């Protein structure tokens, strides 16, 4: 991730003023950093990005040769079944990701199905879950994966989605072969490029392209992009010495070059001296020293408020930072945070994040107020985390997390409101929020939600894992659930909702909250049932029933009982289905909930119908019709009466069925339900044909078809 440094930084010295966060002698203006500090040091219109790629010609040639060489399968006379895997190996900060990106850029035209990206190491160095990576890649491919699907199922879906495609798959910062192998597609026309620190032992036919330091010319080229050619030209020997001091590591060179660019009056010799002056920890490995020196040089130049913001950025969910996140973490204004993040990017301390995250790069994704997203480079993340532990008290870290979660909840509430009508109370309430918390349109809110999806889910996971912010994390999960449903709908949001319900269950069990536990289990069981995991759904419905009964929650108890009946119906176990529906009916009758009781009479009648128990089915459907009539629900009464007629016909009593069906027609006509009346007329026609009266059957069929034309669905 950091290794974009090979491609240069952001602001050349000819257009770059001294960054606001790194100006020598600048005084801190307090935690809010408002006023002049909130203005960008370099206006975007006059700050073109540095582009280009330095060095690595030999490595690129080797990678091209590796693509072209015959694989082991080819040598043995078989066509390769899996994609070719290219490995770029090197320590963090060596330019490995930038080399991979340059290779992908050159190869992109040969792979019409595009480039898929995923980072396999999360913030703090923990491996990203294979299931989450696979699901994110499937989302980019437009493939819906079942909610709650296991890792094996998701990776199989990914392989199926890539089969027959010609695409590039870039797996960055892979911890090892065990995180890579399950994601490899069974598609010989695809190419997989992996960046890792070490070899991928266990994956056959992979030759690593091992990276050392850049050659002297490439190092000087990177320094010149930042400091300008003049200072490099007048002192080339010292520039070579700085390159050697940085170990040829692009990340270190970018940090050193940006430090020099921020000081137009300093020379390359000043830079070398400053690097030499950085004290080294006694146990620091030799290979880590150049990056450590360059980072500490950049960090020590920051004013205290900016240094604190940088330290707190390690708390950002999914490692993704924007002005809102930084503002909430540090307790400063959004404008000041926006300025500071831009300055960090100019100094090589952050890199801009493409829209949609690592899997779908495009232009930088703005938030509600147009603020871009950034990521702390992976090679710098452990260094900044050490500083966080040294300088921030645990109570202050907890407070920063709480502020961040509170801000996230407010943004989610604003985002959800945009899905409602313009004159709704929610939209009117949002209109009174600060501009930075408002969205310009429903589309803008939906785009923000999509671009922040991974970070929002990660925020919920972090809050739950913390264990001390359960009030806030419950609010966050509730707000995120409502927002996903409002913008995406239940079906599209189901995979994310499954994860959120699992987190709710974790909190409920930890805090011993039976009602919340019952609700989470019911929601998870519903999604399990929809995905075909019936046995798992049954277990969760029973757990929900137990939790609901423990606190005498009739609503959750009734839902669990009815859901158990529905699950056994799906399994075709009609006796158990009728039994569980009967228990739910007893509860509804005891609470005098007539509409629910009528519906349950019908469900019991349906179970008996499928089981061929005609007498029991007729009893339940007639009870349903009576209950609907007592409630004044004429349409419900007509439907239940029609089902009575259906059971009578199944039982071999067509004359009774005909009379009952005509009664149902009259009731449907009173209810004004034309489509139900049409269905009943067509059923009467079928019965008359079986009774040997085709003329009457044609009359009823004509009436039914005319009603269908008059009442289109």
C-alpha positions as semicolon CSV with decimal commas, in nm:
position;residue;x (nm);y (nm);z (nm)
1;X;0,000;0,000;0,000
2;X;0,276;0,243;0,090
3;X;0,482;0,143;-0,191
4;X;0,308;0,385;-0,425
5;X;0,610;0,589;-0,324
6;X;0,805;0,461;-0,622
7;X;0,578;0,658;-0,847
8;X;0,663;0,983;-0,672
9;X;0,474;1,201;-0,432
10;X;0,205;1,460;-0,480
11;X;0,340;1,813;-0,505
12;X;0,650;1,920;-0,695
13;X;0,849;2,198;-0,532
14;X;0,783;2,442;-0,811
15;X;0,417;2,463;-0,706
16;X;0,435;2,353;-0,344
17;X;0,422;2,598;-0,057
18;X;0,534;2,496;0,290
19;X;0,267;2,257;0,422
20;X;0,062;2,404;0,703
21;X;0,140;2,106;0,925
22;X;0,513;2,116;0,872
23;X;0,609;2,483;0,855
24;X;0,918;2,552;1,063
25;X;0,847;2,769;1,361
26;X;0,473;2,745;1,322
27;X;0,283;2,758;1,648
28;X;-0,006;2,535;1,737
29;X;-0,335;2,718;1,752
30;X;-0,519;2,482;1,983
31;X;-0,705;2,159;1,926
32;X;-0,950;2,304;1,676
33;X;-0,684;2,446;1,441
34;X;-0,934;2,686;1,290
35;X;-0,876;3,010;1,103
36;X;-0,564;3,015;0,889
37;X;-0,487;2,654;0,971
38;X;-0,811;2,547;0,805
39;X;-0,697;2,688;0,467
40;X;-0,507;2,452;0,239
41;X;-0,138;2,526;0,203
42;X;-0,156;2,460;-0,171
43;X;-0,480;2,523;-0,365
44;X;-0,580;2,214;-0,557
45;X;-0,591;2,409;-0,885
46;X;-0,221;2,490;-0,857
47;X;-0,096;2,162;-0,716
48;X;-0,057;1,905;-0,996
49;X;0,031;1,552;-0,891
50;X;0,372;1,404;-0,953
51;X;0,341;1,116;-1,195
52;X;0,579;0,868;-1,350
53;X;0,765;0,559;-1,243
54;X;1,128;0,542;-1,136
55;X;1,361;0,250;-1,199
56;X;1,272;-0,121;-1,175
57;X;1,333;-0,185;-1,547
58;X;1,508;-0,514;-1,475
59;X;1,224;-0,630;-1,248
60;X;0,958;-0,538;-1,505
61;X;1,146;-0,733;-1,770
62;X;1,163;-1,035;-1,539
63;X;0,790;-1,017;-1,469
64;X;0,708;-1,001;-1,839
65;X;0,932;-1,302;-1,896
66;X;0,753;-1,490;-1,617
67;X;0,418;-1,427;-1,786
68;X;0,548;-1,561;-2,116
69;X;0,735;-1,867;-1,988
70;X;0,585;-2,213;-2,008
71;X;0,434;-2,334;-1,684
72;X;0,472;-2,675;-1,528
73;X;0,136;-2,788;-1,667
74;X;0,236;-2,686;-2,017
75;X;0,568;-2,868;-1,989
76;X;0,384;-3,183;-1,887
77;X;0,154;-3,157;-2,191
78;X;-0,153;-3,030;-2,009
79;X;-0,321;-2,693;-2,035
80;X;-0,302;-2,505;-1,708
81;X;-0,627;-2,511;-1,514
82;X;-0,549;-2,218;-1,286
83;X;-0,436;-1,863;-1,342
84;X;-0,069;-1,779;-1,363
85;X;0,051;-1,620;-1,039
86;X;0,319;-1,350;-1,035
87;X;0,477;-1,274;-0,698
88;X;0,644;-0,943;-0,617
89;X;0,826;-0,995;-0,288
90;X;0,989;-0,731;-0,073
91;X;0,980;-0,564;0,264
92;X;0,719;-0,291;0,324
93;X;0,843;0,037;0,181
94;X;1,043;-0,129;-0,099
95;X;0,812;-0,009;-0,375
96;X;0,648;-0,347;-0,428
97;X;0,292;-0,216;-0,464
98;X;0,399;0,062;-0,701
99;X;0,580;-0,190;-0,917
100;X;0,268;-0,407;-0,924
101;X;0,053;-0,108;-1,018
102;X;0,291;-0,014;-1,298
103;X;0,279;-0,370;-1,429
104;X;-0,101;-0,371;-1,413
105;X;-0,116;-0,039;-1,596
106;X;0,094;-0,179;-1,879
107;X;-0,104;-0,504;-1,898
108;X;-0,454;-0,360;-1,860
109;X;-0,533;-0,342;-2,232
110;X;-0,468;-0,716;-2,268
111;X;-0,731;-0,802;-2,007
112;X;-1,070;-0,666;-2,121
113;X;-1,254;-0,782;-1,808
114;X;-1,062;-0,531;-1,598
115;X;-0,852;-0,523;-1,283
116;X;-0,978;-0,644;-0,945
117;X;-0,792;-0,530;-0,633
118;X;-0,792;-0,647;-0,274
119;X;-0,563;-0,581;0,022
120;X;-0,515;-0,897;0,228
121;X;-0,376;-0,733;0,543
122;X;-0,591;-0,506;0,755
123;X;-0,495;-0,220;0,987
124;X;-0,256;-0,330;1,259
125;X;-0,116;-0,610;1,045
126;X;-0,396;-0,862;1,104
127;X;-0,489;-1,073;0,798
128;X;-0,810;-0,965;0,632
129;X;-1,075;-1,236;0,639
130;X;-1,080;-1,446;0,321
131;X;-1,460;-1,449;0,334
132;X;-1,476;-1,068;0,346
133;X;-1,223;-1,035;0,062
134;X;-1,412;-1,283;-0,156
135;X;-1,744;-1,111;-0,089
136;X;-1,598;-0,770;-0,176
137;X;-1,455;-0,902;-0,502
138;X;-1,787;-1,066;-0,588
139;X;-1,962;-0,734;-0,527
140;X;-1,730;-0,565;-0,777
141;X;-1,812;-0,839;-1,029
142;X;-2,183;-0,782;-0,968
143;X;-2,239;-1,129;-0,823
144;X;-2,470;-1,170;-0,524
145;X;-2,341;-1,412;-0,262
146;X;-2,580;-1,567;-0,007
147;X;-2,586;-1,386;0,329
148;X;-2,388;-1,571;0,591
149;X;-2,221;-1,795;0,333
150;X;-1,914;-1,980;0,456
151;X;-1,564;-1,908;0,328
152;X;-1,556;-2,215;0,102
153;X;-1,886;-2,122;-0,059
154;X;-1,774;-1,763;-0,121
155;X;-1,441;-1,860;-0,275
156;X;-1,617;-2,114;-0,495
157;X;-1,857;-1,841;-0,610
158;X;-1,557;-1,621;-0,687
159;X;-1,391;-1,893;-0,895
160;X;-1,715;-1,949;-1,085
161;X;-1,755;-1,575;-1,146
162;X;-1,402;-1,550;-1,290
163;X;-1,423;-1,866;-1,500
164;X;-1,421;-1,774;-1,866
165;X;-1,310;-1,416;-1,797
166;X;-0,986;-1,248;-1,891
167;X;-0,911;-1,030;-1,591
168;X;-0,625;-0,917;-1,369
169;X;-0,650;-0,996;-0,999
170;X;-0,420;-0,792;-0,774
171;X;-0,376;-0,921;-0,418
172;X;-0,177;-0,667;-0,221
173;X;0,009;-0,716;0,107
174;X;-0,057;-1,090;0,130
175;X;0,048;-1,237;0,468
176;X;0,111;-1,579;0,315
177;X;-0,002;-1,852;0,078
178;X;-0,297;-1,951;0,300
179;X;-0,463;-1,614;0,231
180;X;-0,389;-1,628;-0,143
181;X;-0,459;-1,987;-0,248
182;X;-0,838;-1,989;-0,182
183;X;-0,880;-1,675;-0,399
184;X;-0,697;-1,808;-0,707
185;X;-0,938;-1,847;-1,000
186;X;-0,967;-2,161;-1,210
187;X;-0,927;-1,946;-1,519
188;X;-0,609;-1,979;-1,727
189;X;-0,688;-1,655;-1,910
190;X;-0,672;-1,456;-1,587
191;X;-0,350;-1,331;-1,431
192;X;-0,294;-1,295;-1,057
193;X;-0,037;-1,048;-0,925
194;X;0,049;-1,092;-0,558
195;X;0,251;-0,858;-0,337
196;X;0,398;-1,017;-0,026
197;X;0,696;-0,992;0,206
198;X;0,800;-1,351;0,161
199;X;0,748;-1,653;-0,067
200;X;0,412;-1,819;-0,130
201;X;0,514;-2,166;-0,013
202;X;0,257;-2,423;-0,118
203;X;0,139;-2,253;-0,437
204;X;0,306;-2,432;-0,731
205;X;0,485;-2,269;-1,022
206;X;0,540;-1,927;-0,858
207;X;0,870;-1,749;-0,907
208;X;0,920;-1,451;-0,680
209;X;1,043;-1,121;-0,818
210;X;1,243;-1,012;-0,513
211;X;1,295;-0,639;-0,468
212;X;1,602;-0,478;-0,323
213;X;1,682;-0,110;-0,315
214;X;1,645;0,118;-0,614
215;X;1,953;0,206;-0,816
216;X;2,116;0,543;-0,750
217;X;1,970;0,711;-1,060
218;X;1,612;0,616;-0,967
219;X;1,666;0,733;-0,609
220;X;1,793;1,072;-0,725
221;X;1,501;1,097;-0,967
222;X;1,252;1,059;-0,680
223;X;1,436;1,320;-0,471
224;X;1,440;1,559;-0,767
225;X;1,065;1,529;-0,813
226;X;1,016;1,670;-0,467
227;X;1,310;1,900;-0,411
228;X;1,344;2,017;-0,770
229;X;1,639;1,955;-1,000
230;X;1,844;2,257;-0,887
231;X;1,934;2,142;-0,537
232;X;2,008;1,792;-0,664
233;X;2,222;1,912;-0,956
234;X;2,441;2,140;-0,746
235;X;2,525;1,864;-0,501
236;X;2,496;1,525;-0,677
237;X;2,739;1,344;-0,445
238;X;2,532;1,435;-0,139
239;X;2,215;1,332;-0,321
240;X;2,374;0,991;-0,382
241;X;2,467;0,979;-0,016
242;X;2,104;1,054;0,084
243;X;1,989;0,776;-0,148
244;X;2,228;0,539;0,027
245;X;2,111;0,665;0,366
246;X;1,755;0,580;0,261
247;X;1,868;0,231;0,161
248;X;1,723;0,279;-0,185
249;X;1,378;0,236;-0,030
250;X;1,115;0,438;-0,219
251;X;0,898;0,503;0,089
252;X;1,196;0,648;0,276
253;X;1,299;0,854;-0,027
254;X;0,951;1,003;-0,062
255;X;0,942;1,104;0,304
256;X;1,292;1,253;0,281
257;X;1,214;1,430;-0,045
258;X;0,891;1,574;0,090
259;X;1,077;1,701;0,399
260;X;1,322;1,879;0,170
261;X;1,044;2,015;-0,054
262;X;0,876;2,168;0,250
263;X;1,197;2,362;0,321
264;X;1,297;2,560;0,013
265;X;1,595;2,713;0,197
266;X;1,742;2,378;0,304
267;X;2,004;2,189;0,104
268;X;2,050;1,822;0,032
269;X;2,333;1,830;0,285
270;X;2,089;1,957;0,547
271;X;1,867;1,660;0,468
272;X;2,153;1,414;0,508
273;X;2,253;1,570;0,836
274;X;1,895;1,564;0,964
275;X;1,863;1,196;0,874
276;X;2,187;1,115;1,053
277;X;2,065;1,299;1,362
278;X;1,758;1,076;1,408
279;X;1,828;0,840;1,703
280;X;1,769;0,471;1,641
281;X;1,622;0,218;1,887
282;X;1,890;-0,034;1,988
283;X;1,692;-0,339;1,874
284;X;1,588;-0,202;1,533
285;X;1,686;-0,437;1,245
286;X;1,929;-0,294;0,994
287;X;1,684;-0,316;0,704
288;X;1,423;-0,114;0,892
289;X;1,652;0,175;0,980
290;X;1,621;0,387;0,661
291;X;1,241;0,401;0,675
292;X;1,244;0,461;1,050
293;X;1,482;0,757;1,011
294;X;1,285;0,913;0,726
295;X;0,954;0,869;0,905
296;X;1,076;1,011;1,235
297;X;1,228;1,304;1,049
298;X;0,888;1,383;0,893
299;X;0,700;1,316;1,216
300;X;0,921;1,528;1,440
301;X;0,869;1,825;1,206
302;X;0,493;1,820;1,266
303;X;0,341;2,065;1,513
304;X;0,192;1,886;1,817
305;X;-0,176;1,906;1,707
306;X;-0,092;1,758;1,366
307;X;0,128;1,489;1,520
308;X;-0,161;1,390;1,746
309;X;-0,399;1,366;1,449
310;X;-0,153;1,138;1,271
311;X;-0,127;0,910;1,574
312;X;-0,504;0,887;1,610
313;X;-0,553;0,795;1,243
314;X;-0,452;0,439;1,335
315;X;-0,794;0,411;1,502
316;X;-0,979;0,471;1,173
317;X;-1,207;0,179;1,074
318;X;-1,066;-0,032;0,791
319;X;-0,769;0,204;0,787
320;X;-0,969;0,450;0,575
321;X;-0,948;0,816;0,673
322;X;-1,150;1,117;0,569
323;X;-1,200;1,462;0,715
324;X;-1,499;1,352;0,925
325;X;-1,311;1,059;1,077
326;X;-1,002;1,269;1,154
327;X;-1,215;1,553;1,291
328;X;-1,402;1,321;1,527
329;X;-1,090;1,136;1,641
330;X;-0,893;1,452;1,716
331;X;-1,178;1,675;1,830
332;X;-1,098;1,945;1,571
333;X;-1,309;2,107;1,301
334;X;-1,377;1,925;0,974
335;X;-1,208;2,204;0,778
336;X;-0,892;2,179;0,988
337;X;-0,890;1,801;0,954
338;X;-0,932;1,830;0,576
339;X;-0,635;2,065;0,555
340;X;-0,419;1,844;0,774
341;X;-0,495;1,527;0,577
342;X;-0,405;1,702;0,253
343;X;-0,077;1,813;0,407
344;X;-0,004;1,459;0,527
345;X;-0,056;1,334;0,171
346;X;0,186;1,600;0,043
347;X;0,443;1,479;0,297
348;X;0,405;1,113;0,193
349;X;0,241;1,022;0,525
350;X;-0,092;0,930;0,363
351;X;-0,194;0,811;0,020
352;X;-0,525;0,897;-0,152
353;X;-0,770;0,610;-0,168
354;X;-0,948;0,530;-0,492
355;X;-1,327;0,534;-0,500
356;X;-1,477;0,207;-0,385
357;X;-1,164;0,104;-0,195
358;X;-0,893;-0,132;-0,313
359;X;-1,118;-0,354;-0,518
360;X;-1,250;-0,089;-0,758
361;X;-1,013;0,201;-0,807
362;X;-1,134;0,518;-0,977
363;X;-1,134;0,883;-0,882
364;X;-1,104;0,962;-0,512
365;X;-1,441;0,921;-0,343
366;X;-1,565;1,236;-0,168
367;X;-1,783;1,237;0,139
368;X;-2,096;1,444;0,202
369;X;-1,897;1,768;0,182
370;X;-1,656;1,662;-0,092
371;X;-1,369;1,546;0,128
372;X;-1,148;1,272;-0,023
373;X;-1,047;0,948;0,146
374;X;-0,695;0,842;0,240
375;X;-0,515;0,541;0,380
376;X;-0,216;0,531;0,612
377;X;0,057;0,343;0,419
378;X;0,106;-0,009;0,546
379;X;0,479;0,035;0,606
380;X;0,410;0,339;0,827
381;X;0,117;0,192;1,018
382;X;0,325;-0,002;1,276
383;X;0,551;0,300;1,332
384;X;0,254;0,527;1,400
385;X;0,092;0,269;1,628
386;X;0,402;0,264;1,844
387;X;0,373;0,642;1,881
388;X;0,005;0,609;1,970
389;X;0,090;0,378;2,257
390;X;0,372;0,603;2,376
391;X;0,184;0,936;2,369
392;X;-0,190;0,868;2,412
393;X;-0,350;0,760;2,737
394;X;-0,601;0,472;2,712
395;X;-0,879;0,704;2,832
396;X;-0,800;0,950;2,552
397;X;-0,799;0,672;2,294
398;X;-1,138;0,556;2,422
399;X;-1,275;0,909;2,403
400;X;-1,147;0,947;2,046
401;X;-1,320;0,624;1,945
402;X;-1,643;0,738;2,109
403;X;-1,634;1,072;1,922
404;X;-1,574;0,889;1,595
405;X;-1,865;0,649;1,650
406;X;-2,097;0,934;1,747
407;X;-2,007;1,125;1,429
408;X;-2,063;0,810;1,224
409;X;-2,409;0,763;1,374
410;X;-2,503;1,122;1,281
411;X;-2,380;1,076;0,925
412;X;-2,579;0,753;0,893
413;X;-2,893;0,923;1,020
414;X;-2,842;1,200;0,765
415;X;-2,779;0,945;0,489
416;X;-3,093;0,748;0,578
417;X;-3,308;1,062;0,582
418;X;-3,216;1,134;0,220
419;X;-3,401;0,816;0,116
420;X;-3,727;0,961;0,250
421;X;-3,962;1,215;0,081
422;X;-3,845;1,577;0,075
423;X;-4,123;1,691;0,308
424;X;-4,073;1,414;0,566
425;X;-3,986;1,503;0,928
426;X;-3,652;1,323;0,894
427;X;-3,550;1,539;0,597
428;X;-3,657;1,853;0,778
429;X;-3,452;1,752;1,081
430;X;-3,145;1,690;0,866
431;X;-3,181;2,034;0,709
432;X;-3,084;2,182;1,045
433;X;-2,754;1,991;1,065
434;X;-2,417;2,151;0,980
435;X;-2,339;2,148;0,610
436;X;-2,062;1,892;0,655
437;X;-2,321;1,641;0,784
438;X;-2,570;1,694;0,500
439;X;-2,596;1,531;0,159
440;X;-2,699;1,716;-0,155
441;X;-2,923;1,439;-0,288
442;X;-3,036;1,081;-0,240
443;X;-2,786;0,969;-0,504
444;X;-2,501;1,147;-0,323
445;X;-2,604;0,980;0,004
446;X;-2,620;0,639;-0,164
447;X;-2,277;0,688;-0,319
448;X;-2,133;0,783;0,019
449;X;-2,285;0,471;0,174
450;X;-2,140;0,247;-0,097
451;X;-1,794;0,402;-0,079
452;X;-1,788;0,380;0,304
453;X;-1,953;0,039;0,335
454;X;-1,639;-0,150;0,439
455;X;-1,531;0,118;0,687
456;X;-1,881;0,140;0,837
457;X;-1,899;-0,235;0,894
458;X;-1,549;-0,229;1,037
459;X;-1,648;0,053;1,272
460;X;-1,923;-0,170;1,409
461;X;-1,680;-0,461;1,452
462;X;-1,426;-0,241;1,629
463;X;-1,689;-0,103;1,865
464;X;-1,814;-0,450;1,954
465;X;-1,462;-0,586;2,005
466;X;-1,379;-0,292;2,233
467;X;-1,642;-0,405;2,481
468;X;-1,662;-0,067;2,657
469;X;-1,874;0,119;2,402
470;X;-2,178;-0,106;2,384
471;X;-2,430;0,178;2,406
472;X;-2,268;0,354;2,112
473;X;-2,214;0,040;1,909
474;X;-2,579;-0,060;1,947
475;X;-2,682;0,283;1,818
476;X;-2,434;0,254;1,534
477;X;-2,557;-0,091;1,429
478;X;-2,920;0,020;1,445
479;X;-2,847;0,329;1,234
480;X;-2,643;0,131;0,982
481;X;-2,913;-0,136;0,952
482;X;-3,185;0,122;0,885
483;X;-2,967;0,308;0,637
484;X;-2,878;-0,003;0,439
485;X;-3,243;-0,104;0,422
486;X;-3,351;0,245;0,315
487;X;-3,098;0,275;0,032
488;X;-3,046;-0,085;-0,081
489;X;-3,354;-0,280;0,021
490;X;-3,368;-0,599;0,224
491;X;-3,244;-0,835;-0,048
492;X;-2,938;-0,636;-0,159
493;X;-2,843;-0,548;0,199
494;X;-2,889;-0,903;0,333
495;X;-2,516;-1,000;0,344
496;X;-2,425;-0,687;0,541
497;X;-2,731;-0,723;0,763
498;X;-2,625;-1,078;0,845
499;X;-2,291;-0,949;0,971
500;X;-2,460;-0,674;1,173
501;X;-2,712;-0,910;1,334
502;X;-2,420;-1,133;1,432
503;X;-2,255;-0,837;1,605
504;X;-2,581;-0,751;1,783
505;X;-2,600;-1,110;1,906
506;X;-2,244;-1,088;2,037
507;X;-2,323;-0,773;2,238
508;X;-2,654;-0,915;2,363
509;X;-2,488;-1,231;2,493
510;X;-2,203;-1,035;2,653
511;X;-2,438;-0,791;2,823
512;X;-2,704;-1,057;2,900
513;X;-2,981;-0,880;2,709
514;X;-3,242;-1,149;2,628
515;X;-3,470;-0,928;2,418
516;X;-3,185;-0,814;2,194
517;X;-3,060;-1,172;2,178
518;X;-3,399;-1,298;2,067
519;X;-3,428;-1,028;1,800
520;X;-3,079;-1,098;1,664
521;X;-3,138;-1,474;1,654
522;X;-3,470;-1,425;1,474
523;X;-3,313;-1,201;1,212
524;X;-3,019;-1,437;1,159
525;X;-3,252;-1,736;1,138
526;X;-3,465;-1,560;0,875
527;X;-3,156;-1,500;0,660
528;X;-3,034;-1,857;0,718
529;X;-3,370;-1,987;0,604
530;X;-3,367;-1,771;0,290
531;X;-3,019;-1,903;0,208
532;X;-3,133;-2,265;0,246
533;X;-2,954;-2,333;0,577
534;X;-3,266;-2,483;0,731
535;X;-3,103;-2,677;1,015
536;X;-2,914;-2,366;1,129
537;X;-3,234;-2,163;1,106
538;X;-3,420;-2,412;1,327
539;X;-3,146;-2,397;1,592
540;X;-3,157;-2,018;1,598
541;X;-3,537;-2,000;1,608
542;X;-3,534;-2,230;1,911
543;X;-3,267;-2,015;2,076
544;X;-3,476;-1,705;2,007
545;X;-3,783;-1,874;2,157
546;X;-3,593;-1,960;2,474
547;X;-3,457;-1,605;2,510
548;X;-3,798;-1,448;2,445
549;X;-3,975;-1,673;2,694
550;X;-3,715;-1,594;2,962
551;X;-3,831;-1,230;2,968
552;X;-4,195;-1,302;2,876
553;X;-4,168;-1,113;2,545
554;X;-4,491;-1,212;2,364
555;X;-4,402;-1,048;2,032
556;X;-4,070;-1,229;1,992
557;X;-4,221;-1,550;2,132
558;X;-4,503;-1,542;1,878
559;X;-4,266;-1,470;1,591
560;X;-4,034;-1,754;1,693
561;X;-4,321;-2,003;1,722
562;X;-4,461;-1,906;1,383
563;X;-4,117;-1,912;1,223
564;X;-4,060;-2,264;1,352
565;X;-4,388;-2,365;1,191
566;X;-4,281;-2,202;0,864
567;X;-3,944;-2,380;0,867
568;X;-4,103;-2,720;0,918
569;X;-4,341;-2,633;0,634
570;X;-4,036;-2,574;0,411
571;X;-3,908;-2,917;0,519
572;X;-4,241;-3,081;0,438
573;X;-4,288;-3,194;0,799
574;X;-4,658;-3,104;0,808
575;X;-4,732;-3,250;1,152
576;X;-4,463;-3,046;1,326
577;X;-4,552;-2,739;1,120
578;X;-4,915;-2,762;1,237
579;X;-4,801;-2,818;1,595
580;X;-4,580;-2,505;1,606
581;X;-4,844;-2,297;1,429
582;X;-5,093;-2,422;1,689
583;X;-4,871;-2,300;1,974
584;X;-4,842;-1,960;1,806
585;X;-5,221;-1,954;1,765
586;X;-5,276;-2,017;2,136
587;X;-5,060;-1,716;2,218
588;X;-5,245;-1,493;1,969
589;X;-5,585;-1,601;2,100
590;X;-5,476;-1,538;2,459
591;X;-5,374;-1,184;2,359
592;X;-5,693;-1,134;2,154
593;X;-5,491;-1,066;1,839
594;X;-5,763;-1,158;1,592
595;X;-5,591;-1,080;1,261
596;X;-5,286;-1,287;1,353
597;X;-5,511;-1,565;1,481
598;X;-5,702;-1,575;1,151
599;X;-5,378;-1,596;0,956
600;X;-5,253;-1,881;1,177
601;X;-5,578;-2,074;1,136
602;X;-5,508;-2,057;0,765
603;X;-5,146;-2,173;0,804
604;X;-5,256;-2,471;1,013
605;X;-5,523;-2,546;0,754
606;X;-5,259;-2,532;0,479
607;X;-5,033;-2,776;0,665
608;X;-5,321;-3,021;0,708
609;X;-5,413;-2,978;0,340
610;X;-5,062;-3,072;0,226
611;X;-5,070;-3,370;0,463
612;X;-5,402;-3,488;0,314
613;X;-5,590;-3,453;0,644
614;X;-5,903;-3,307;0,485
615;X;-6,120;-3,300;0,796
616;X;-5,865;-3,111;1,004
617;X;-5,794;-2,876;0,711
618;X;-6,166;-2,791;0,668
619;X;-6,197;-2,721;1,041
620;X;-5,906;-2,476;1,042
621;X;-6,003;-2,294;0,720
622;X;-6,362;-2,251;0,842
623;X;-6,225;-2,112;1,171
624;X;-6,015;-1,869;0,966
625;X;-6,320;-1,758;0,765
626;X;-6,526;-1,704;1,083
627;X;-6,248;-1,501;1,243
628;X;-6,210;-1,280;0,934
629;X;-6,588;-1,227;0,925
630;X;-6,588;-1,128;1,293
631;X;-6,307;-0,879;1,223
632;X;-6,492;-0,731;0,927
633;X;-6,218;-0,838;0,686
634;X;-6,437;-0,935;0,389
635;X;-6,147;-1,003;0,154
636;X;-5,983;-1,232;0,410
637;X;-6,315;-1,412;0,459
638;X;-6,343;-1,463;0,082
639;X;-5,993;-1,609;0,056
640;X;-6,047;-1,847;0,349
641;X;-6,386;-1,959;0,207
642;X;-6,218;-2,025;-0,127
643;X;-5,963;-2,246;0,050
644;X;-6,249;-2,438;0,212
645;X;-6,381;-2,505;-0,138
646;X;-6,036;-2,619;-0,255
647;X;-6,008;-2,871;0,032
648;X;-6,360;-3,001;-0,038
649;X;-6,262;-3,067;-0,397
650;X;-5,940;-3,243;-0,289
651;X;-6,155;-3,455;-0,056
652;X;-6,368;-3,573;-0,350
653;X;-6,678;-3,361;-0,277
654;X;-6,708;-3,148;-0,594
655;X;-7,074;-3,047;-0,544
656;X;-6,997;-2,907;-0,197
657;X;-6,687;-2,739;-0,337
658;X;-6,898;-2,574;-0,609
659;X;-7,147;-2,432;-0,359
660;X;-6,871;-2,307;-0,128
661;X;-6,682;-2,151;-0,419
662;X;-6,994;-1,960;-0,531
663;X;-7,030;-1,833;-0,175
664;X;-6,670;-1,718;-0,185
665;X;-6,738;-1,536;-0,517
666;X;-7,018;-1,336;-0,359
667;X;-6,796;-1,246;-0,063
668;X;-6,510;-1,141;-0,293
669;X;-6,751;-0,924;-0,492
670;X;-6,858;-0,750;-0,170
671;X;-6,491;-0,693;-0,087
672;X;-6,427;-0,541;-0,431
673;X;-6,140;-0,784;-0,492
674;X;-6,168;-0,837;-0,867
675;X;-5,863;-1,058;-0,905
676;X;-5,976;-1,291;-0,626
677;X;-6,323;-1,308;-0,781
678;X;-6,161;-1,392;-1,118
679;X;-5,956;-1,674;-0,965
680;X;-6,266;-1,818;-0,800
681;X;-6,466;-1,800;-1,126
682;X;-6,191;-1,990;-1,307
683;X;-6,188;-2,251;-1,031
684;X;-6,568;-2,290;-1,066
685;X;-6,515;-2,342;-1,442
686;X;-6,264;-2,619;-1,375
687;X;-6,502;-2,789;-1,129
688;X;-6,795;-2,769;-1,375
689;X;-6,584;-2,927;-1,649
690;X;-6,502;-3,216;-1,416
691;X;-6,874;-3,247;-1,335
692;X;-6,956;-3,273;-1,708
693;X;-7,113;-2,929;-1,768
694;X;-6,887;-2,766;-2,033
695;X;-7,141;-2,497;-2,133
696;X;-7,163;-2,359;-1,778
697;X;-6,788;-2,394;-1,746
698;X;-6,735;-2,174;-2,056
699;X;-6,960;-1,903;-1,910
700;X;-6,773;-1,890;-1,581
701;X;-6,435;-1,901;-1,759
702;X;-6,534;-1,607;-1,976
703;X;-6,641;-1,410;-1,668
704;X;-6,312;-1,490;-1,494
705;X;-6,099;-1,390;-1,794
706;X;-6,290;-1,065;-1,834
707;X;-6,237;-0,984;-1,467
708;X;-5,863;-1,046;-1,507
709;X;-5,855;-0,801;-1,798
710;X;-6,045;-0,543;-1,593
711;X;-5,819;-0,591;-1,290
712;X;-5,459;-0,625;-1,413
713;X;-5,204;-0,712;-1,149
